[in-house]
Amino acid sequence: MNMTEIKLICLDMDGTLLDDDHATVPPRNIAALQQAAERGAAVAIASGRAWSLLQGVNAQLGVTRYAVLSNGAAVLDVKAGKWIYRRAMDQKARRIIISQLLEWGIPFEAYCEGENYIQADRAEQVLASALSPEFAQVLRTMSYFPEDLNAALDGKGVEKIHIFHVPDELRRQMLDVVEACGPLAVTTSFGDNMELTAPGVTKGSAVQALCARLGLGPDQVMAFGDAGNDLELLSWASWSFAMANASDEAKAAARYITGTNREGGVGMAVEQYLLNT
C-alpha cells in the first residue's frame, strides 16, 4: 500500500484530535492536516457529536471537507453546505426513551438535524456532566433548551440520544427499555456513557457510504480513533491509527498506534506516514 494514495483522512474528536479540554486542537494536528489538505487529501470529521457542537473545531482546522456526525447517523458536505444523508431514529422509540430518561433523572441530550437539544429544566444537570468546563460552555452556547423536549422533537429527524452517565444499577434496565423499543444501535465513547442511534449506524458504515460516493476504497482512507464508537471505522480503513490513550478494543481494531491526543498524535502520524513519504 502506498500512503501517497491517501485521499480521505477521518478524525474522531474526543480523545483523538482534541486535547483533554475536549475543545482545542493541538497546533501539531492543525499544521499537519492543513498540509495534507494542500496535497489533495480531504479532511473529514468523524464524530459522535452533532454538527452544532463542532463549530469551534471546524474553525480551528480550517480545512474540513466532510463531517460524519452522530456516530454516522448523518453526513455533511461541509464545503457545499449540503447534507449527504441522515438516518433518524424511530419517532416512537425516541419518545419512549426520552420519557424514561426524564423519569429517572439521567443527564442526556438529543442530536437532531445537526443541532443539540437539552430539556430546559435539566440544563444545569447536563452541563455539569460535560467532559470539561470548556465543553460545557460549548453546550451552553450551541444548544437549544426547549421546555418540553419530546414535543420540540416531534416531526424532526433525531440522529442520536447521548446519555452522559448511566448508573450501574440502572444500566440493565436502560438496555431493557432500548431493546423493547425495537432495534437500535448502542455504543459508548467514554466511561459509563451510552449512545443510541438507528440500527446499523456506525462511523464505519457512514464513511464507507461516503467513500462509495467518492469512488474511494479502504486503501485510500486514513482513520484515527480511541473508543468503542470508532471500532468499525478502524477495522475498515487500511490506514487506521489508534491513539496511545485508546481503549484496548480500539488498539486491537487499528492497524497502527500513534501518540496520545495530548501530544498531537494525529499530527505525528500524518507527518510520518503521509507528509514525509
Secondary structure, 3 states (H helix, E strand, C coil): CCHHHCCEEEECHHHHHCCCCCCCCCHHHHHHHHHHHHCCCEEEEECCCCHHHHHHHHHHHCCEEEEEEHHHCEEEECCCCEEEEECCCCHHHHHHHHHHHHHHCCCEEEEECCEEECCHHHHHHHHHCCCCHHHHHHHHHHEECCCCHHHHHCCCCEEEEEECCCCHHHHHHHHHHHHHCCCCEEECCCCCCEEEECCCCCHHHHHHHHHHHHCCCHHHEEEEECCHHHHHHHHHCCEEEECCCCCHHHHHHCCEECCCCCCCHHHHHHHHHHHCC
